[in-house]
Amino acid sequence: MTKRPHIVIFNPDQWRGDVLGHVGNRAAVTPNLDRMVETDGVSFRWAFCQNTVCTPSRCSFMSGWYTHVHGHRTMHHMMRQGEPVLLRTLKTCGRKSSSTLTFP
């Protein structure tokens, strides 16, 4: 049986893409995050958010949908029952007895 990976999603609020040392910011003192990227992690230097407001942007990140697809346009339009959510999918897949993750 293959061991399942541990997944940590670090999604800070209101950070620009250049605030970490490993992307070249000499003023940033982020040794732990820099080391994690070097050994186990992934860092997206050119990632873009779908919305300038945090809640719609996170809804997009968690569902994989653009913010306008199901009306996640403002702080007051949260995820609704029945919509796909990355964290729920990972949790469900973690309960399966097979060693292969399959996403619905």
Distance bins in CASP14 RR format, pairs under 12 A and 6 or more apart:
PFRMAT RR
TARGET T0000
AUTHOR 0000-0000-0000
RMODE 2
METHOD distances of the structure
MODEL  1
1 96 0 0 0 0 0 1 0 0 0 0 0
1 97 0 0 0 0 1 0 0 0 0 0 0
1 98 0 0 0 0 1 0 0 0 0 0 0
1 99 1 0 1 0 0 0 0 0 0 0 0
1 100 0 0 0 0 0 1 0 0 0 0 0
2 98 0 0 0 0 1 0 0 0 0 0 0
2 99 1 0 1 0 0 0 0 0 0 0 0
2 100 1 0 0 1 0 0 0 0 0 0 0
2 101 0 0 0 0 1 0 0 0 0 0 0
3 94 0 0 0 0 0 1 0 0 0 0 0
3 99 0 0 0 0 1 0 0 0 0 0 0
3 101 0 0 0 0 0 1 0 0 0 0 0
4 90 0 0 0 0 1 0 0 0 0 0 0
4 91 0 0 0 0 0 1 0 0 0 0 0
4 93 0 0 0 0 1 0 0 0 0 0 0
4 94 1 0 0 1 0 0 0 0 0 0 0
4 95 0 0 0 0 0 1 0 0 0 0 0
4 96 0 0 0 0 1 0 0 0 0 0 0
4 97 0 0 0 0 0 1 0 0 0 0 0
4 98 0 0 0 0 0 1 0 0 0 0 0
4 99 1 0 0 1 0 0 0 0 0 0 0
4 100 0 0 0 0 1 0 0 0 0 0 0
4 101 1 0 0 1 0 0 0 0 0 0 0
5 40 0 0 0 0 1 0 0 0 0 0 0
5 41 0 0 0 0 0 1 0 0 0 0 0
5 42 0 0 0 0 0 1 0 0 0 0 0
5 90 0 0 0 0 0 1 0 0 0 0 0
5 93 0 0 0 0 0 1 0 0 0 0 0
5 94 0 0 0 0 0 1 0 0 0 0 0
5 99 0 0 0 0 0 1 0 0 0 0 0
5 101 0 0 0 0 1 0 0 0 0 0 0
6 40 0 0 0 0 1 0 0 0 0 0 0
6 41 0 0 0 0 0 1 0 0 0 0 0
6 90 0 0 0 0 0 1 0 0 0 0 0
6 94 0 0 0 0 0 1 0 0 0 0 0
7 40 0 0 0 0 0 1 0 0 0 0 0
7 41 0 0 0 0 0 1 0 0 0 0 0
7 42 0 0 0 0 0 1 0 0 0 0 0
7 86 0 0 0 0 1 0 0 0 0 0 0
7 87 0 0 0 0 1 0 0 0 0 0 0
7 89 0 0 0 0 0 1 0 0 0 0 0
7 90 1 0 0 1 0 0 0 0 0 0 0
7 91 0 0 0 0 0 1 0 0 0 0 0
7 93 0 0 0 0 0 1 0 0 0 0 0
7 94 0 0 0 0 0 1 0 0 0 0 0
7 101 0 0 0 0 0 1 0 0 0 0 0
8 33 0 0 0 0 0 1 0 0 0 0 0
8 36 0 0 0 0 1 0 0 0 0 0 0
8 40 0 0 0 0 1 0 0 0 0 0 0
8 41 0 0 0 0 1 0 0 0 0 0 0
8 42 0 0 0 0 0 1 0 0 0 0 0
8 87 0 0 0 0 0 1 0 0 0 0 0
8 90 0 0 0 0 0 1 0 0 0 0 0
9 41 0 0 0 0 0 1 0 0 0 0 0
9 42 0 0 0 0 0 1 0 0 0 0 0
9 44 0 0 0 0 0 1 0 0 0 0 0
9 58 0 0 0 0 0 1 0 0 0 0 0
9 61 0 0 0 0 1 0 0 0 0 0 0
9 62 0 0 0 0 1 0 0 0 0 0 0
9 86 1 0 0 1 0 0 0 0 0 0 0
9 87 1 0 0 1 0 0 0 0 0 0 0
9 90 0 0 0 0 1 0 0 0 0 0 0
10 20 0 0 0 0 0 1 0 0 0 0 0
10 30 0 0 0 0 0 1 0 0 0 0 0
10 32 0 0 0 0 0 1 0 0 0 0 0
10 33 1 0 0 1 0 0 0 0 0 0 0
10 36 0 0 0 0 1 0 0 0 0 0 0
10 37 0 0 0 0 0 1 0 0 0 0 0
10 40 0 0 0 0 0 1 0 0 0 0 0
10 41 0 0 0 0 1 0 0 0 0 0 0
10 42 0 0 0 0 0 1 0 0 0 0 0
10 43 0 0 0 0 1 0 0 0 0 0 0
10 44 0 0 0 0 0 1 0 0 0 0 0
11 44 0 0 0 0 0 1 0 0 0 0 0
11 47 0 0 0 0 0 1 0 0 0 0 0
11 49 0 0 0 0 0 1 0 0 0 0 0
11 54 0 0 0 0 1 0 0 0 0 0 0
11 57 0 0 0 0 1 0 0 0 0 0 0
11 58 1 0 0 1 0 0 0 0 0 0 0
11 60 0 0 0 0 0 1 0 0 0 0 0
11 61 1 0 0 1 0 0 0 0 0 0 0
11 62 0 0 0 0 1 0 0 0 0 0 0
11 86 0 0 0 0 0 1 0 0 0 0 0
11 87 0 0 0 0 0 1 0 0 0 0 0
12 19 0 0 0 0 1 0 0 0 0 0 0
12 20 0 0 0 0 1 0 0 0 0 0 0
12 30 0 0 0 0 0 1 0 0 0 0 0
12 33 0 0 0 0 1 0 0 0 0 0 0
12 49 0 0 0 0 0 1 0 0 0 0 0
12 54 0 0 0 0 0 1 0 0 0 0 0
12 58 0 0 0 0 0 1 0 0 0 0 0
13 19 0 0 0 0 0 1 0 0 0 0 0
13 49 0 0 0 0 0 1 0 0 0 0 0
13 53 0 0 0 0 0 1 0 0 0 0 0
13 54 1 0 1 0 0 0 0 0 0 0 0
13 55 0 0 0 0 0 1 0 0 0 0 0
13 57 0 0 0 0 1 0 0 0 0 0 0
13 58 0 0 0 0 1 0 0 0 0 0 0
14 49 0 0 0 0 0 1 0 0 0 0 0
14 52 0 0 0 0 0 1 0 0 0 0 0
14 53 0 0 0 0 0 1 0 0 0 0 0
14 54 1 0 0 1 0 0 0 0 0 0 0
14 57 0 0 0 0 0 1 0 0 0 0 0
15 23 0 0 0 0 0 1 0 0 0 0 0
15 25 0 0 0 0 0 1 0 0 0 0 0
15 28 0 0 0 0 0 1 0 0 0 0 0
15 30 0 0 0 0 0 1 0 0 0 0 0
15 33 0 0 0 0 0 1 0 0 0 0 0
15 43 0 0 0 0 0 1 0 0 0 0 0
15 44 0 0 0 0 0 1 0 0 0 0 0
15 47 0 0 0 0 0 1 0 0 0 0 0
15 49 0 0 0 0 0 1 0 0 0 0 0
15 54 0 0 0 0 0 1 0 0 0 0 0
16 23 0 0 0 0 1 0 0 0 0 0 0
16 25 0 0 0 0 1 0 0 0 0 0 0
16 28 0 0 0 0 0 1 0 0 0 0 0
16 45 0 0 0 0 0 1 0 0 0 0 0
16 47 0 0 0 0 0 1 0 0 0 0 0
16 48 0 0 0 0 0 1 0 0 0 0 0
16 49 0 0 0 0 0 1 0 0 0 0 0
17 23 1 0 0 1 0 0 0 0 0 0 0
17 24 0 0 0 0 0 1 0 0 0 0 0
17 25 0 0 0 0 1 0 0 0 0 0 0
17 28 0 0 0 0 0 1 0 0 0 0 0
17 30 0 0 0 0 0 1 0 0 0 0 0
17 33 0 0 0 0 0 1 0 0 0 0 0
17 43 0 0 0 0 1 0 0 0 0 0 0
17 44 0 0 0 0 1 0 0 0 0 0 0
17 45 1 0 0 1 0 0 0 0 0 0 0
17 46 0 0 0 0 1 0 0 0 0 0 0
17 47 1 0 0 1 0 0 0 0 0 0 0
17 48 0 0 0 0 0 1 0 0 0 0 0
17 49 0 0 0 0 0 1 0 0 0 0 0
18 24 1 0 0 1 0 0 0 0 0 0 0
18 25 1 0 1 0 0 0 0 0 0 0 0
18 26 0 0 0 0 0 1 0 0 0 0 0
18 27 0 0 0 0 1 0 0 0 0 0 0
18 28 0 0 0 0 1 0 0 0 0 0 0
18 30 0 0 0 0 0 1 0 0 0 0 0
18 43 0 0 0 0 0 1 0 0 0 0 0
18 45 0 0 0 0 1 0 0 0 0 0 0
18 46 0 0 0 0 0 1 0 0 0 0 0
18 47 0 0 0 0 0 1 0 0 0 0 0
19 25 1 0 0 1 0 0 0 0 0 0 0
19 26 0 0 0 0 0 1 0 0 0 0 0
19 27 0 0 0 0 1 0 0 0 0 0 0
19 28 1 0 1 0 0 0 0 0 0 0 0
19 29 0 0 0 0 0 1 0 0 0 0 0
19 30 1 0 0 1 0 0 0 0 0 0 0
19 33 0 0 0 0 1 0 0 0 0 0 0
19 34 0 0 0 0 0 1 0 0 0 0 0
19 43 0 0 0 0 0 1 0 0 0 0 0
19 45 0 0 0 0 0 1 0 0 0 0 0
20 26 0 0 0 0 0 1 0 0 0 0 0
20 27 0 0 0 0 0 1 0 0 0 0 0
20 28 1 0 1 0 0 0 0 0 0 0 0
20 29 0 0 0 0 1 0 0 0 0 0 0
20 30 1 0 1 0 0 0 0 0 0 0 0
20 31 0 0 0 0 0 1 0 0 0 0 0
20 32 0 0 0 0 0 1 0 0 0 0 0
20 33 1 0 1 0 0 0 0 0 0 0 0
20 34 1 0 0 1 0 0 0 0 0 0 0
20 35 0 0 0 0 0 1 0 0 0 0 0
20 36 0 0 0 0 0 1 0 0 0 0 0
20 37 1 0 0 1 0 0 0 0 0 0 0
20 38 0 0 0 0 0 1 0 0 0 0 0
20 43 1 0 0 1 0 0 0 0 0 0 0
20 44 0 0 0 0 0 1 0 0 0 0 0
20 45 0 0 0 0 1 0 0 0 0 0 0
21 27 0 0 0 0 1 0 0 0 0 0 0
21 28 1 0 1 0 0 0 0 0 0 0 0
21 29 1 0 0 1 0 0 0 0 0 0 0
21 30 1 0 1 0 0 0 0 0 0 0 0
21 31 0 0 0 0 1 0 0 0 0 0 0
21 32 0 0 0 0 0 1 0 0 0 0 0
21 33 1 0 0 1 0 0 0 0 0 0 0
21 34 1 0 1 0 0 0 0 0 0 0 0
21 35 0 0 0 0 0 1 0 0 0 0 0
21 36 0 0 0 0 0 1 0 0 0 0 0
21 37 0 0 0 0 1 0 0 0 0 0 0
21 38 0 0 0 0 0 1 0 0 0 0 0
21 43 0 0 0 0 0 1 0 0 0 0 0
21 45 0 0 0 0 0 1 0 0 0 0 0
22 28 0 0 0 0 1 0 0 0 0 0 0
22 29 0 0 0 0 0 1 0 0 0 0 0
22 30 1 0 0 1 0 0 0 0 0 0 0
22 31 0 0 0 0 1 0 0 0 0 0 0
22 32 0 0 0 0 0 1 0 0 0 0 0
22 33 1 0 0 1 0 0 0 0 0 0 0
22 34 1 0 1 0 0 0 0 0 0 0 0
22 35 0 0 0 0 1 0 0 0 0 0 0
22 36 0 0 0 0 1 0 0 0 0 0 0
22 37 1 0 1 0 0 0 0 0 0 0 0
22 38 1 0 0 1 0 0 0 0 0 0 0
22 39 0 0 0 0 0 1 0 0 0 0 0
22 41 0 0 0 0 0 1 0 0 0 0 0
22 42 0 0 0 0 0 1 0 0 0 0 0
22 43 1 0 0 1 0 0 0 0 0 0 0
22 44 0 0 0 0 0 1 0 0 0 0 0
22 45 0 0 0 0 1 0 0 0 0 0 0
23 30 0 0 0 0 1 0 0 0 0 0 0
23 33 0 0 0 0 0 1 0 0 0 0 0
23 34 0 0 0 0 1 0 0 0 0 0 0
23 37 0 0 0 0 1 0 0 0 0 0 0
23 43 1 0 0 1 0 0 0 0 0 0 0
23 44 0 0 0 0 1 0 0 0 0 0 0
23 45 1 0 1 0 0 0 0 0 0 0 0
23 46 0 0 0 0 0 1 0 0 0 0 0
23 47 0 0 0 0 0 1 0 0 0 0 0
24 30 0 0 0 0 0 1 0 0 0 0 0
24 34 0 0 0 0 1 0 0 0 0 0 0
24 37 0 0 0 0 0 1 0 0 0 0 0
24 43 0 0 0 0 0 1 0 0 0 0 0
24 45 0 0 0 0 1 0 0 0 0 0 0
25 33 0 0 0 0 0 1 0 0 0 0 0
25 34 0 0 0 0 0 1 0 0 0 0 0
25 45 0 0 0 0 0 1 0 0 0 0 0
28 34 0 0 0 0 1 0 0 0 0 0 0
30 36 0 0 0 0 1 0 0 0 0 0 0
30 37 0 0 0 0 1 0 0 0 0 0 0
30 38 0 0 0 0 0 1 0 0 0 0 0
30 43 0 0 0 0 0 1 0 0 0 0 0
31 37 0 0 0 0 0 1 0 0 0 0 0
31 38 0 0 0 0 0 1 0 0 0 0 0
32 38 0 0 0 0 0 1 0 0 0 0 0
32 39 0 0 0 0 0 1 0 0 0 0 0
32 40 0 0 0 0 0 1 0 0 0 0 0
32 41 0 0 0 0 0 1 0 0 0 0 0
33 39 0 0 0 0 0 1 0 0 0 0 0
33 40 0 0 0 0 0 1 0 0 0 0 0
33 41 0 0 0 0 1 0 0 0 0 0 0
33 42 0 0 0 0 0 1 0 0 0 0 0
33 43 0 0 0 0 1 0 0 0 0 0 0
34 41 0 0 0 0 0 1 0 0 0 0 0
34 43 0 0 0 0 1 0 0 0 0 0 0
35 41 0 0 0 0 1 0 0 0 0 0 0
35 43 0 0 0 0 0 1 0 0 0 0 0
36 42 0 0 0 0 1 0 0 0 0 0 0
36 43 0 0 0 0 1 0 0 0 0 0 0
37 43 1 0 1 0 0 0 0 0 0 0 0
37 44 0 0 0 0 0 1 0 0 0 0 0
37 45 0 0 0 0 0 1 0 0 0 0 0
44 61 0 0 0 0 0 1 0 0 0 0 0
47 57 0 0 0 0 0 1 0 0 0 0 0
47 60 0 0 0 0 0 1 0 0 0 0 0
47 61 0 0 0 0 1 0 0 0 0 0 0
48 57 0 0 0 0 1 0 0 0 0 0 0
48 60 0 0 0 0 0 1 0 0 0 0 0
48 61 0 0 0 0 0 1 0 0 0 0 0
48 66 0 0 0 0 0 1 0 0 0 0 0
49 55 0 0 0 0 0 1 0 0 0 0 0
49 56 0 0 0 0 1 0 0 0 0 0 0
49 57 1 0 1 0 0 0 0 0 0 0 0
49 58 0 0 0 0 1 0 0 0 0 0 0
49 59 0 0 0 0 0 1 0 0 0 0 0
49 60 1 0 0 1 0 0 0 0 0 0 0
49 61 1 0 0 1 0 0 0 0 0 0 0
49 66 0 0 0 0 0 1 0 0 0 0 0
49 67 0 0 0 0 1 0 0 0 0 0 0
50 56 1 0 0 1 0 0 0 0 0 0 0
50 57 1 0 1 0 0 0 0 0 0 0 0
50 58 0 0 0 0 1 0 0 0 0 0 0
50 59 0 0 0 0 1 0 0 0 0 0 0
50 60 1 1 0 0 0 0 0 0 0 0 0
50 61 1 0 0 1 0 0 0 0 0 0 0
50 62 0 0 0 0 0 1 0 0 0 0 0
50 63 0 0 0 0 0 1 0 0 0 0 0
50 64 0 0 0 0 1 0 0 0 0 0 0
50 65 0 0 0 0 1 0 0 0 0 0 0
50 66 1 0 1 0 0 0 0 0 0 0 0
50 67 1 0 1 0 0 0 0 0 0 0 0
50 68 0 0 0 0 1 0 0 0 0 0 0
50 69 0 0 0 0 0 1 0 0 0 0 0
50 71 0 0 0 0 0 1 0 0 0 0 0
50 72 0 0 0 0 1 0 0 0 0 0 0
50 73 0 0 0 0 0 1 0 0 0 0 0
51 57 1 0 1 0 0 0 0 0 0 0 0
51 58 0 0 0 0 1 0 0 0 0 0 0
51 59 0 0 0 0 1 0 0 0 0 0 0
51 60 1 0 0 1 0 0 0 0 0 0 0
51 61 0 0 0 0 1 0 0 0 0 0 0
51 65 0 0 0 0 0 1 0 0 0 0 0
51 66 0 0 0 0 1 0 0 0 0 0 0
51 67 1 0 1 0 0 0 0 0 0 0 0
51 68 0 0 0 0 1 0 0 0 0 0 0
51 69 0 0 0 0 0 1 0 0 0 0 0
51 71 0 0 0 0 0 1 0 0 0 0 0
51 72 1 0 0 1 0 0 0 0 0 0 0
51 73 1 0 0 1 0 0 0 0 0 0 0
51 74 0 0 0 0 1 0 0 0 0 0 0
51 75 0 0 0 0 0 1 0 0 0 0 0
51 77 0 0 0 0 0 1 0 0 0 0 0
52 60 0 0 0 0 0 1 0 0 0 0 0
52 67 0 0 0 0 0 1 0 0 0 0 0
52 73 0 0 0 0 0 1 0 0 0 0 0
52 74 0 0 0 0 0 1 0 0 0 0 0
52 75 0 0 0 0 0 1 0 0 0 0 0
53 59 0 0 0 0 1 0 0 0 0 0 0
53 60 0 0 0 0 0 1 0 0 0 0 0
53 67 0 0 0 0 1 0 0 0 0 0 0
53 72 0 0 0 0 1 0 0 0 0 0 0
53 73 0 0 0 0 1 0 0 0 0 0 0
53 74 1 0 0 1 0 0 0 0 0 0 0
53 75 1 0 0 1 0 0 0 0 0 0 0
53 76 0 0 0 0 0 1 0 0 0 0 0
53 77 0 0 0 0 1 0 0 0 0 0 0
54 60 0 0 0 0 0 1 0 0 0 0 0
54 61 0 0 0 0 0 1 0 0 0 0 0
54 67 0 0 0 0 0 1 0 0 0 0 0
54 72 0 0 0 0 0 1 0 0 0 0 0
54 74 0 0 0 0 0 1 0 0 0 0 0
54 75 1 0 0 1 0 0 0 0 0 0 0
54 78 0 0 0 0 0 1 0 0 0 0 0
55 61 0 0 0 0 0 1 0 0 0 0 0
55 62 0 0 0 0 0 1 0 0 0 0 0
55 67 0 0 0 0 1 0 0 0 0 0 0
55 71 0 0 0 0 0 1 0 0 0 0 0
55 72 1 0 0 1 0 0 0 0 0 0 0
55 73 0 0 0 0 1 0 0 0 0 0 0
55 74 1 0 0 1 0 0 0 0 0 0 0
55 75 1 0 1 0 0 0 0 0 0 0 0
55 76 1 0 0 1 0 0 0 0 0 0 0
55 77 1 0 0 1 0 0 0 0 0 0 0
55 78 1 0 0 1 0 0 0 0 0 0 0
55 79 0 0 0 0 1 0 0 0 0 0 0
56 62 0 0 0 0 0 1 0 0 0 0 0
56 63 0 0 0 0 0 1 0 0 0 0 0
56 65 0 0 0 0 0 1 0 0 0 0 0
56 66 0 0 0 0 1 0 0 0 0 0 0
56 67 1 0 1 0 0 0 0 0 0 0 0
56 68 0 0 0 0 1 0 0 0 0 0 0
56 69 0 0 0 0 0 1 0 0 0 0 0
56 70 0 0 0 0 0 1 0 0 0 0 0
56 71 0 0 0 0 1 0 0 0 0 0 0
56 72 1 0 1 0 0 0 0 0 0 0 0
56 73 1 0 1 0 0 0 0 0 0 0 0
56 74 1 0 0 1 0 0 0 0 0 0 0
56 75 1 0 0 1 0 0 0 0 0 0 0
56 76 0 0 0 0 1 0 0 0 0 0 0
56 77 1 0 0 1 0 0 0 0 0 0 0
56 78 0 0 0 0 1 0 0 0 0 0 0
56 79 0 0 0 0 0 1 0 0 0 0 0
57 63 0 0 0 0 0 1 0 0 0 0 0
57 64 0 0 0 0 0 1 0 0 0 0 0
57 65 0 0 0 0 0 1 0 0 0 0 0
57 66 0 0 0 0 0 1 0 0 0 0 0
57 67 1 0 0 1 0 0 0 0 0 0 0
57 72 0 0 0 0 1 0 0 0 0 0 0
57 73 0 0 0 0 0 1 0 0 0 0 0
57 74 0 0 0 0 0 1 0 0 0 0 0
57 75 0 0 0 0 0 1 0 0 0 0 0
57 77 0 0 0 0 0 1 0 0 0 0 0
58 64 0 0 0 0 0 1 0 0 0 0 0
58 65 0 0 0 0 0 1 0 0 0 0 0
58 67 0 0 0 0 1 0 0 0 0 0 0
58 72 0 0 0 0 1 0 0 0 0 0 0
58 75 0 0 0 0 0 1 0 0 0 0 0
58 77 0 0 0 0 0 1 0 0 0 0 0
58 78 0 0 0 0 1 0 0 0 0 0 0
58 79 0 0 0 0 1 0 0 0 0 0 0
58 85 0 0 0 0 0 1 0 0 0 0 0
58 86 0 0 0 0 0 1 0 0 0 0 0
58 87 0 0 0 0 0 1 0 0 0 0 0
59 65 1 0 0 1 0 0 0 0 0 0 0
59 66 0 0 0 0 1 0 0 0 0 0 0
59 67 1 0 0 1 0 0 0 0 0 0 0
59 68 0 0 0 0 0 1 0 0 0 0 0
59 69 0 0 0 0 1 0 0 0 0 0 0
59 70 0 0 0 0 1 0 0 0 0 0 0
59 71 0 0 0 0 1 0 0 0 0 0 0
59 72 1 1 0 0 0 0 0 0 0 0 0
59 73 0 0 0 0 1 0 0 0 0 0 0
59 74 0 0 0 0 0 1 0 0 0 0 0
59 75 0 0 0 0 0 1 0 0 0 0 0
59 76 0 0 0 0 0 1 0 0 0 0 0
59 77 1 0 0 1 0 0 0 0 0 0 0
59 78 1 0 0 1 0 0 0 0 0 0 0
59 79 1 0 1 0 0 0 0 0 0 0 0
59 80 0 0 0 0 1 0 0 0 0 0 0
59 83 0 0 0 0 1 0 0 0 0 0 0
59 84 0 0 0 0 0 1 0 0 0 0 0
59 85 0 0 0 0 1 0 0 0 0 0 0
59 86 0 0 0 0 0 1 0 0 0 0 0
60 66 1 0 0 1 0 0 0 0 0 0 0
60 67 1 0 1 0 0 0 0 0 0 0 0
60 68 0 0 0 0 1 0 0 0 0 0 0
60 69 0 0 0 0 1 0 0 0 0 0 0
60 70 0 0 0 0 0 1 0 0 0 0 0
60 71 0 0 0 0 0 1 0 0 0 0 0
60 72 1 0 0 1 0 0 0 0 0 0 0
60 73 0 0 0 0 0 1 0 0 0 0 0
60 77 0 0 0 0 0 1 0 0 0 0 0
60 79 0 0 0 0 0 1 0 0 0 0 0
60 83 0 0 0 0 0 1 0 0 0 0 0
60 84 0 0 0 0 0 1 0 0 0 0 0
60 85 0 0 0 0 0 1 0 0 0 0 0
60 86 0 0 0 0 0 1 0 0 0 0 0
61 67 0 0 0 0 0 1 0 0 0 0 0
61 72 0 0 0 0 0 1 0 0 0 0 0
61 79 0 0 0 0 0 1 0 0 0 0 0
61 84 0 0 0 0 0 1 0 0 0 0 0
61 85 0 0 0 0 0 1 0 0 0 0 0
61 86 1 0 0 1 0 0 0 0 0 0 0
61 87 0 0 0 0 0 1 0 0 0 0 0
62 70 0 0 0 0 0 1 0 0 0 0 0
62 72 0 0 0 0 1 0 0 0 0 0 0
62 78 0 0 0 0 0 1 0 0 0 0 0
62 79 1 0 0 1 0 0 0 0 0 0 0
62 83 0 0 0 0 1 0 0 0 0 0 0
62 84 0 0 0 0 1 0 0 0 0 0 0
62 85 1 0 1 0 0 0 0 0 0 0 0
62 86 1 0 1 0 0 0 0 0 0 0 0
62 87 1 0 0 1 0 0 0 0 0 0 0
62 88 0 0 0 0 1 0 0 0 0 0 0
62 89 0 0 0 0 1 0 0 0 0 0 0
62 90 0 0 0 0 0 1 0 0 0 0 0
63 69 0 0 0 0 1 0 0 0 0 0 0
63 70 1 0 0 1 0 0 0 0 0 0 0
63 71 0 0 0 0 0 1 0 0 0 0 0
63 72 1 0 0 1 0 0 0 0 0 0 0
63 77 0 0 0 0 0 1 0 0 0 0 0
63 78 0 0 0 0 0 1 0 0 0 0 0
63 79 1 0 0 1 0 0 0 0 0 0 0
63 80 0 0 0 0 0 1 0 0 0 0 0
63 82 0 0 0 0 0 1 0 0 0 0 0
63 83 1 0 1 0 0 0 0 0 0 0 0
63 84 1 0 1 0 0 0 0 0 0 0 0
63 85 1 0 0 1 0 0 0 0 0 0 0
63 86 1 0 0 1 0 0 0 0 0 0 0
63 87 0 0 0 0 0 1 0 0 0 0 0
63 88 0 0 0 0 0 1 0 0 0 0 0
63 89 0 0 0 0 0 1 0 0 0 0 0
64 70 0 0 0 0 0 1 0 0 0 0 0
64 72 0 0 0 0 0 1 0 0 0 0 0
64 79 0 0 0 0 0 1 0 0 0 0 0
64 83 0 0 0 0 1 0 0 0 0 0 0
64 84 1 0 0 1 0 0 0 0 0 0 0
64 85 0 0 0 0 1 0 0 0 0 0 0
64 86 1 0 0 1 0 0 0 0 0 0 0
64 89 0 0 0 0 0 1 0 0 0 0 0
64 103 0 0 0 0 0 1 0 0 0 0 0
65 71 0 0 0 0 1 0 0 0 0 0 0
65 72 1 0 0 1 0 0 0 0 0 0 0
65 73 0 0 0 0 0 1 0 0 0 0 0
65 79 0 0 0 0 0 1 0 0 0 0 0
65 80 0 0 0 0 0 1 0 0 0 0 0
65 83 1 0 0 1 0 0 0 0 0 0 0
65 84 1 0 0 1 0 0 0 0 0 0 0
65 85 0 0 0 0 0 1 0 0 0 0 0
65 86 0 0 0 0 0 1 0 0 0 0 0
66 72 0 0 0 0 1 0 0 0 0 0 0
66 73 0 0 0 0 0 1 0 0 0 0 0
67 73 1 0 1 0 0 0 0 0 0 0 0
67 74 0 0 0 0 1 0 0 0 0 0 0
67 75 0 0 0 0 0 1 0 0 0 0 0
67 77 0 0 0 0 1 0 0 0 0 0 0
67 79 0 0 0 0 0 1 0 0 0 0 0
68 74 0 0 0 0 0 1 0 0 0 0 0
68 77 0 0 0 0 0 1 0 0 0 0 0
69 77 0 0 0 0 0 1 0 0 0 0 0
69 83 0 0 0 0 1 0 0 0 0 0 0
69 84 0 0 0 0 0 1 0 0 0 0 0
70 77 0 0 0 0 1 0 0 0 0 0 0
70 78 0 0 0 0 0 1 0 0 0 0 0
70 79 0 0 0 0 1 0 0 0 0 0 0
70 80 1 0 0 1 0 0 0 0 0 0 0
70 81 0 0 0 0 0 1 0 0 0 0 0
70 82 0 0 0 0 0 1 0 0 0 0 0
70 83 1 0 0 1 0 0 0 0 0 0 0
70 84 0 0 0 0 0 1 0 0 0 0 0
71 77 1 0 1 0 0 0 0 0 0 0 0
71 78 0 0 0 0 0 1 0 0 0 0 0
71 79 0 0 0 0 0 1 0 0 0 0 0
71 80 0 0 0 0 1 0 0 0 0 0 0
71 83 0 0 0 0 0 1 0 0 0 0 0
72 78 1 0 0 1 0 0 0 0 0 0 0
72 79 1 0 0 1 0 0 0 0 0 0 0
72 80 0 0 0 0 1 0 0 0 0 0 0
72 83 0 0 0 0 1 0 0 0 0 0 0
72 85 0 0 0 0 0 1 0 0 0 0 0
77 83 0 0 0 0 0 1 0 0 0 0 0
78 85 0 0 0 0 0 1 0 0 0 0 0
79 85 1 0 1 0 0 0 0 0 0 0 0
79 86 0 0 0 0 0 1 0 0 0 0 0
79 87 0 0 0 0 0 1 0 0 0 0 0
79 88 0 0 0 0 1 0 0 0 0 0 0
81 88 0 0 0 0 0 1 0 0 0 0 0
82 88 0 0 0 0 1 0 0 0 0 0 0
82 89 0 0 0 0 0 1 0 0 0 0 0
82 104 0 0 0 0 0 1 0 0 0 0 0
83 89 0 0 0 0 0 1 0 0 0 0 0
84 90 0 0 0 0 0 1 0 0 0 0 0
84 92 0 0 0 0 0 1 0 0 0 0 0
84 103 0 0 0 0 1 0 0 0 0 0 0
84 104 1 0 0 1 0 0 0 0 0 0 0
85 91 0 0 0 0 1 0 0 0 0 0 0
85 92 0 0 0 0 0 1 0 0 0 0 0
85 103 0 0 0 0 0 1 0 0 0 0 0
85 104 0 0 0 0 0 1 0 0 0 0 0
86 92 0 0 0 0 0 1 0 0 0 0 0
86 93 0 0 0 0 0 1 0 0 0 0 0
86 103 0 0 0 0 1 0 0 0 0 0 0
86 104 0 0 0 0 0 1 0 0 0 0 0
87 93 0 0 0 0 0 1 0 0 0 0 0
87 94 0 0 0 0 0 1 0 0 0 0 0
88 94 0 0 0 0 0 1 0 0 0 0 0
88 95 0 0 0 0 0 1 0 0 0 0 0
88 103 0 0 0 0 0 1 0 0 0 0 0
88 104 0 0 0 0 1 0 0 0 0 0 0
89 95 0 0 0 0 0 1 0 0 0 0 0
89 96 0 0 0 0 0 1 0 0 0 0 0
89 101 0 0 0 0 1 0 0 0 0 0 0
89 102 0 0 0 0 1 0 0 0 0 0 0
89 103 1 0 1 0 0 0 0 0 0 0 0
89 104 1 0 0 1 0 0 0 0 0 0 0
90 96 0 0 0 0 0 1 0 0 0 0 0
90 101 0 0 0 0 1 0 0 0 0 0 0
90 102 0 0 0 0 0 1 0 0 0 0 0
90 103 0 0 0 0 1 0 0 0 0 0 0
90 104 0 0 0 0 0 1 0 0 0 0 0
91 101 0 0 0 0 0 1 0 0 0 0 0
91 103 0 0 0 0 0 1 0 0 0 0 0
92 101 0 0 0 0 1 0 0 0 0 0 0
92 102 0 0 0 0 0 1 0 0 0 0 0
92 103 0 0 0 0 1 0 0 0 0 0 0
92 104 1 0 0 1 0 0 0 0 0 0 0
93 99 0 0 0 0 0 1 0 0 0 0 0
93 100 0 0 0 0 1 0 0 0 0 0 0
93 101 1 0 1 0 0 0 0 0 0 0 0
93 102 1 0 0 1 0 0 0 0 0 0 0
93 103 1 0 0 1 0 0 0 0 0 0 0
93 104 0 0 0 0 1 0 0 0 0 0 0
94 100 0 0 0 0 0 1 0 0 0 0 0
94 101 1 0 0 1 0 0 0 0 0 0 0
94 102 0 0 0 0 0 1 0 0 0 0 0
94 103 0 0 0 0 0 1 0 0 0 0 0
95 101 0 0 0 0 0 1 0 0 0 0 0
96 102 1 0 0 1 0 0 0 0 0 0 0
96 103 0 0 0 0 0 1 0 0 0 0 0
96 104 0 0 0 0 0 1 0 0 0 0 0
END
